[in-house]
Amino acid sequence: MVKSIFRYNIMALFMLILVTSSAFAYTDVTVEEAVQLIQDNDKLIIVDIRESYEFCDENGHIVNAVNYPYNSGFFDDNYTDFSQEDYILIVCSIDNRSIQASEFLDLQGYSNVYNLSAGMEAWEGDTIACEEEENDDTPFKISLLYYPYIASNGDWETEIALINDDDAQLNGILKAYNNKGQYLSEISIELSPLSRKEIVIGNEYINPEQVNYIIFESNSENAEVKGYLKFYREGLYRASVPAVQDTEINTGDIFISHIASDSDWWTGISLLNTNSSPVELSIEFDNGIIRQKTLAANMQQTFLIRDIFDGQPQQGIRSAVIRGGSGVIGLELFGSTENSGKNYLSGILLKDDTASELYFPHIASDQNWWTGIAVYNTSNIENFITVIPFKSDGTMLASDAVSILISPYMQYATLFKDLGFPAEAAWIKIKSQEPVTGFGLFATHSGNQMAGCTGVNTTQNKGTFPKLEKNGWTGIAFVNTEGDLANITLTAYDDGGNFIADEIMEVLPYEKKVYMAEEFFKDKDISDATYIRYSSNMRIAAFQLNGSSDGMMLDGLPGR
């Protein structure tokens, strides 16, 4: 009797093992096997599911691991960040949680899951602490410049540029990451004083389709480095935004001053978490709807507005605020849908910056061009704004100014032509009782060109126009925003930082100057120049437009 019971138990145990092995197809790996996996598979994603305080403790974590805490529910809520075809190594302290997570992924159809047996307690490979990631004492990573969105996949391409805005040599590395925050590869950069480097991602990086963002780490604590990123579909459309310095990363709520999501327009959002721990974001739309987004450490996430509403366009939504955006870099793209019959595309950075004065140094409203503006009230009380037009010679058209009341956390958007200003109005200033943010759009009526530029914190005494278009044209607009005469010096350089030409001009109080770039340099040839710097004794609002020679593509950048 005992023998038969023993035989039954052995068979039951065997069946249990068989069923368990069949049900959970993930693979347990030893430390040695895990090290080999990491070395052999550059697409392996290391997912550390310990809580953030464990992930960032004195023992650190595996280099390039991403943190998806299991016990607090972050892993369950966000495991779909990984595709079912991804190669995933699950890590915890002693493998209790990692077994549960591996089983869970297996049940969800993930076919390449590895569980680190005995977890971090058995790990003998390299580790890194969160503090080391943030305060690396190597020769680089002292000063950072972020390119928060990269698309190089055969359909889209991205161009980036760096300018050494100093008279000292600048060295560094351009590190590429995927949207999980995993390091992919890097390019060494050497910039002589005032030199410029332009890179097309698809031409320089291995597996460029995997690159989702790039960080430039320089060897100078106070590096004067600037840049931009331009993403485009050749022959159709393109958009440019400035690269983001580490001192410009958002520290508070992020404002989306305009959203267009209907049959003619789509709006896309890109969010990059530069923190070493997850962030919980709350997107509050102006119609009262709230959507939550969670970003793992160093993770980038992109989505269309319609995607967070089950794929449905949201015509009633015009603006939003992203709460909890400290450490997050935001980017917004507007584009026309295929059904619209147009090829519009533009982009702006999403910032926490606000101001009581906005400047729009150029207005184009005629048979070829239209201009639109959007202003968002960032306060919790009603806000009066006053839109003041100026003539090109600086004359304020005060009697034509328009006052508008904006409700709390709401947007005001209009076409310039609908403001009813006289034909001689050449630029506008917006004064506000409460903090606001906003931007302007320029586009052709033909539907083939559009560019955007922020109106917030755009005045300065010196700046850069980072690209002179070689296959088209570059237009530049200046406004002297102060009440005294401005003496402005423009200096053109080539990519090597070599001086090409300069021009000194006087600009009256509130006067506007707008020309093609080469027209600013009287009787001087700047055909070899690739960018322009300017300096002024008065604060200047400035921006540039670059257009393609075929009349199809346009992009804009602030002169900063």
C-alpha positions, 0 to 999 in steps of 0.5 A: 500500500505504501509502495503504491502511494509512493509510486502515485506521488512520484508520478504526480510529481513527474506530471507536475514538473512536466506541466510546469515545464510546458506551461512556462517556457522561459529559461533559467540562466546562471550568472555565467550564462547571463554574462555570455548573453549580455556579451553575445546579444546586443539586443538583450534588454535587462529588466531589473524588477526590484524596487527603485530603492534596491535598484539604486542602493550601494550595490548598484545594478547591472550596467544598462539595466532598466528598472521596472519595479514588480511589487509596486505594480510598475512592471504589470502596468508597463510590461507592454513597453517590450515587444513579444519578440524582444530578448529579455533578461529578468533580474531581482534580488534572489529570483523570487520576483523574477520567476513570477515576472518571467512566468507572467511574460510567458503567459502573455506570449513573450518567447525570449525570456530569461530569468537570472537564477539567484538574482543580484545576490549571486551576480559577480559581473559589473554593476553601476550605481544610480549616482554614478550614472548621474555623476560619471567622473570620466572625462565626458558626461560633464555637460550634456546636450539631448537630442530627444527624438530620433527617427531613422528607419528608411521612411524617416530620417534625422539630421542632427548638428552640434556647434562649439560656441566657444573659442576652446577645443571641445571633445565629446561623444554622441551616445545613442539609446533605444526607447528603453534607455539602453545604450546602443553605440557612440560616435566620438566628436572633436570640435575646434573653436566655433566649428560645426558638425552635421550628422545624418543618423542613417549614415553614421550609426550601426542599426540606425533604426534602433536609435530613439534618442542621443545624448552628447557628453562633452569634456567641458564643465561649462561647454558652450555647445548648441545644436538642433535635430531635424527629422524629415521624409525626403521630398515631403516634409520636415521639422526642426527643434533645438537640442536640449541642454541639461540646464534646460530640462523641465523641472515642473509641469509641462504645457501643451499649448495646442493640440489638433486631432481630427480628420485633417490633423494629427498631433504626436507627443514624445516624452523622454525621462532623463531621471534614474527612476520612473516618473508618473505623469498625469496628462490633463486635457482641457475638456477635463479628461485625464490620462496617466503615463508612466515612464521607466528610468531613461525611457522614451515614449512616443504616441499620437493623441488619438492613440490614448483614446482608442485610436479615435481623433479628439476634435474637442481637445485643444490643449493640455498640461502634463503634471509631474514632468520634472526631469522629462524632455517633451516634444510635440509634432503637428502633421496633416493627415493623408485625408487632408490632401496636404503635406504639413509638418511642424514641431516644437519642444514642450516646456515648463517655461512661462512668461508674461510677454511673448514675442512673434518677430515675423508675421506672414499673411498674404496670398501665399502664406498664413500665420497662426498663434496659440497662447495657453493660460498656465494659471488657475485663474482667468487671464487677460492677454493683450495682442499688440501689433507693430510696424516694421519701423518699430511704430506701435499700433497701440490703437489696434491692440486686442484684449482677450480673456482666457479661462484657467488652463485653456488655450486661445488660438487664432489665425493672424488675419482674423485679428483684424490688424492693419496691413502694415502690422509686421510683428506682434507682442503679447502681454499677459497678466498671468504666466502664459506659454505659446508658439507661432506657425507659418505655412503656405496655402498650397499645403506643402510647407509649415514651420513652428517656433516658440514665443516664450523666452526668445529674447537674448543678447547673443545667439546662433542661426545653426544652419544655412540651407544649401538646397534652398533658402534661409530667411532670418527675422530680427526684432529689437525688443527694447526702447533703445537703438540696437547695434547688432553684429552678424558673423558667418562661419563655415563648419571648420569655425573659419570666419567668412564675413561679418556685418554690423547694423543698427536696428531702431527700437522695436524695429524689425529686419527680415531678409534672406540670410545672404542679403544681410551681408552687403556686398559680401559672399557668404556662400561658404558659410554654414551658420551665423552668430549674432550679438547685440547690446539690446535684447533681440527676438530672432528666428530663422526659416529654412525652405527647400528649393522644390517648395515642399519642405520648411522648418524653423528654429529660434536664433538662440 
